Amino acid sequence: MRPGAIPSPGFSTFSLGPLTIHMYGIVILLGVIVAVVIAHRRYRDRGGDPNLVLDAAIVAVPAGIIGGRIYHVVTSYENYIGPGRHLGDALKIWNGGLGIWGAVALGALGAYLVVRRKARFGPFADALAPGLACAQAIGRLGNWFNQELFGAPTELAWGLRVDPAHLPAGYAPGTLFHPTFLYELLWNLALAAVLIGLERRRRLASGQVWWLYVAGYCLGRVWIEALRIDTANHILGLRLNMWTCLIIFALAAVAASRAGRANHPARIGADERAGEQREQGQTAQN
C-alpha cells in the first residue's frame, strides 16, 4: 500500500446477537445526536426554549430520512426500475443512498411545522445550521464504510484504496481514488466553523446563518461532485446534483441578502420567550 493512502474499512456491518448492525445507520444516528446537541445549546443561548429543539427533532429526523431517500430514488431511478432491478430495493436505506437536498427540504419542513406555532423559525434555523453541517460531515463516513461515491483516480498521497469487490469496471486493483467523503467531511466542518465565526464577528440578522449554510454547502458540493465517478444522470453535460447545487446556491444567496435587509433580530426577545412558554404550557395541559 502506498504510504499515506487511505484504506477502506474491511466491513460495513457487524452482528449483535441476531441483529445485523449497519455502520451507515450508526453514523447517521451519531450525526443526528450531534446536530441536536449543538442546536439545543445554540438555541438556548439565543434565548429560545431548548426543549423546542427536541420537539422538532422528533418530526424532522424521520421526515429528513424519508425526504433524503425519496430524492435519491427519484434522481437515480434507473437503479430501481427496469430489467433486473427491484423496486423494493428503494426501501433498503442501509445500503446507502440519501439525497441531502431531499433530507434538508423535508426535514426543514417538518421542523418548521413544529416550530412555527411556538416561535419564529429564523432564529431556530440559525441555531440548527452549524450542527447540521457537522451532522453531514459525520454522515459522510457512511460512504467510507460502504466504499461508495468516491472520486476519480488520483496519484495524490492521500488517495483512497478500494477493495476489489467495490472497484468500478475498468480499474485495476490498487488504483487510488479521490476520497470525496473526506473532502466533504472537512468542508462541512470548516463551514460550521466559518458560520460560528461570522456570528461572533458580525451582526447577522435572523435567517442569515441558515441561508449562508445552504449557500456554503452548495459551493463545496459543486467541486466535490465534479470529482465523483459514480453513475449519475446528466443535464447539458453536468451531473444532476451539480445543477441542483447551482440553483439552490443562487436562491440561498438571494434569501441571505433579503434576510439581511429585513434585519429581524437573531435573538429571542423576552416577550417571545414568554409566549413560547405559554404555548408549551397550553399544549401540555391539552
N, C-alpha and C positions, 0 to 999 in steps of 0.2 A: 504494500500500500504506500502511495506517495506520502512523504512526511507532510503533515498539515491537512491532508484530505479529511473530510468529514465522513465518518462511517454511518451507514444507516442502521437503525436498530434491527436486531435479529428476530424481533417479534412485534406483533401489533395487538395480541390478545394474551390473556393468562386466565387460568382456571381458579375458581374459588368454590370448592366443593362441586356441586353440579352446575354452577353458573360459569359462563364464559364472559369475561370482562374485556371490553374493547378499549384500548388506550385512547382512541379517538373520542369516545364518550367521556373518559376520565379527564382529558384536557379541556373539553368543552365545559364540563361541570366545574373544574377549577377556575376557568376563565369567568364563569358566571359568578362564582363566590367572590373573586377578586373585584369584579365590577360592582357588585352590591356593597361590599365593604367600603370601597373608595367613595361611591356615590352617597352612601349613608353618612360618612363623615363630612363630605363636602357640602351636602345639603343642610346638615345641621349647622355647619359654620356659616352658611348663608342666612340663617335664621329660620329655616324651614323645619318642619317636623320630620325627623329621620325615619319614623315609622311608616311614612308615606312611601319611602323607597321600597320597603319590604312588601307593602300592599301592591305597588305597581309591578314588582318583580314576579309576583305570583301569576300575573296575567301576561306580562311582557316576555318572560323567558319561553314558555311554551309557544306563544304566538311567534316569537322570533325564530324558533327552531322550525316551526311549520312553514313560515314565510321563506326561510332560507332554503328549505328542501324544495318548495314549490318553484322558486326561482331557478334552482339548479336543474330540476327535471324539465322545466319548460325550455330552458336555454340549451339543454343537452338531450333533447327528446329522442334523438337517434339512438341513444344508449338504452332506451326502454321501450321503444316502439319499432317494430319492423321484424323481418325474418331473423329468427334465432334470438330475439330479445324477449324479455318477460316484463310486463308492466308491473308485476308485483315487486320487482327489484327496486322500484321507486320508493318503497317503504323501508328499505334496508339502509337506514341512515348511518349505521355503524360502519359501512363500507366507505364512508366519506361522501362528500358532496353537499355542502351548504353554501348557497349563494349569499354573499354578505349583504347585497342590496335587498334581497327579499327578507333577510333576517332583520336588518335595521329598520326597513319600512314597516313590516308588520309588528315587530317588537315595539317600535316607537308609537305606532298607532294604539297598541294595547296599553302602553304606559299613559298615553295622552287621555284615553277614555277613563282611566282610573283617576288621574291627577286633576283633570280639568274641573271636576266638581268641587275640589277642595282647595286648589291653589293655582297660581299662574304656572304655565308649563315651561316658560322660558328659563327661569332660574333652576327648575328641576332638570331640564335637558342640559343646561350648562354644568350642573353638578355631576351629571352622568358621563359626559363626553370623555374626560381623560380615563376614567375607569373602563369605559367601553373600548377605548384604544388598547389598553392593557389586556383586556379580555381577548381581543382579536389577536394580539401578539401571542398569548398563551395558546389559543386555539390553533395557530399555525403549526404547533408541534404535532398535532394530529396528522397533518400531511407528511411529516417526517416519519412518524411511526408507520403510516400506510405506504410510504415510499411512492408518493404521487405528487403531481403538479410541480415537478422540478423544472428547471430551465434547460437551455441548450447546452451542448458540450462545452467545456472550458478547460484551459490549461492552467488556470489560477490555482494557487496552492491550497485554497480552501474549497476546492471543488467537492461535490457530493458523490460518494461512491454508492451505487445502487446494486442490490442483489440481482443475479442473472434472471430470476423469475419476474422481476419488475422492469427489466430493460425494455425500452421501446424497440420495435423492429428495426433492424439495420444497424444497431450499435453493438460494438464488441464488448465483451466482459472487460472490466477495468476502466471503461470510459468514465470520466468525471463530468458532472453536470453542475450548472449554477444552482446553489441551494436557495431557491427563491423563497422557501419557507423561512429561512433565516433572514433574508433581506427584508421581507415584510415584517417579521418579528421585530427587528431592530428599528425599522421605520416607524412602526406603531408606538414603540416605547419612546422614541425620540419625539414623536408627535405629542404624546401625553406630556412629556417634559416641557415642550415648547408652549403648549396651551396653558399649563400651570404658570410658566414663567411670564407669559403675556399678561395673565390676570394680575400678577404681582407688580408688574411694571407699568401697566396701562389701565385706564378706567374703561372697561368694556361694558357695553350695555347688555341687557337681558337677551339671551338667544345667540349672542355673537360667538361665544365659546363653542356652542353646538355646531353652528354653521362653519366655523373655522376648522373644527374637527372633520366634518364631512368633506370640505374642500381639501384639507391636508391629506386625508386618506386617499382621495381620488388622485391627487397629484403623484403620490408614491405608487399607487396601484397601476397607473398607466405605464411607467417604465418597467415595473416588475412583470406586468402582463406581457410586455413585448419580449421578454426573455423566455417565456414558457413555451413548451413544445407539445403539451398535451392537446388532444383533439378539441377543437372549438369551432363554432360557426363563425363565419366571417361576413362582413358587410363592407364593400368597397375596399377590400384588402386588409381591413383591420378586424381583429378579434371583437366579438360582440361585447365582451366585458370592457374593452377599451372605449368603445362608443358610449357605453353606459357611464363610465367614469368621466369622460369628457363632458357629457351632457349634464351630469349631476354636479360636476365641478363648477360649471358656468352658473347653474341655478343656485348653488350654495354660495358662490361669491356674491351674487346679486342679493341673496337673502341676508348675508352677513352685513352688507352695506346698508340695506334697508333697516335692519335691526339697529345699526349704529345711529342712523338718522332719527329713528323713533325714540331712541335713548330712554327706554324703560329701565327702571332700576334693576340691577342684577341681584340685589339682596331682598329678602323677605322683610317687609315692614312689620312693626308691632301689631298694627291693626289687621294685617293679613294673617299673621300667626294666630291671633285670637279667633279670627273667623275660621281658620283651618281647624283649630282645636274644637270649636263649637260643632263644626260639621262632622268631625270624627266622633264626638260625643253623641250626637244625634243618631249616627249610624250604629254605634254600639248599643244604644237603647232599643233601636228597631230590631 
